[in-house]
Amino acid sequence: MISLKDDFPYFTPEEYFIWSEKQLEKYEYLDGEVYAMSGGSKNHSLIAVKFTTLLTNHLGDSCETGNSDLRVNFDSELYLSRC
């Protein structure tokens, strides 16, 4: 997908998740800024489905996998502390 910067106000993570639930389009949130996301191509979709299936089968029941419709809150400090 390609992200496009729009002129949105700064959002806290909590404000973004509340706001994004009401939107028809897909957006990405990064450091308080919101980016509109465009749709992917057919090939992108086919590759993503195959990759997700492979990853899900590899991980088994130890982790959950999702597609691009899943909204997540990623804490980079927590992630980096586990590496």
Helices and strands as residue ranges (DSSP letters): E 3-5, H 13-20, E 26-30, E 33-37, H 42-59, G 60-62, H 76-81
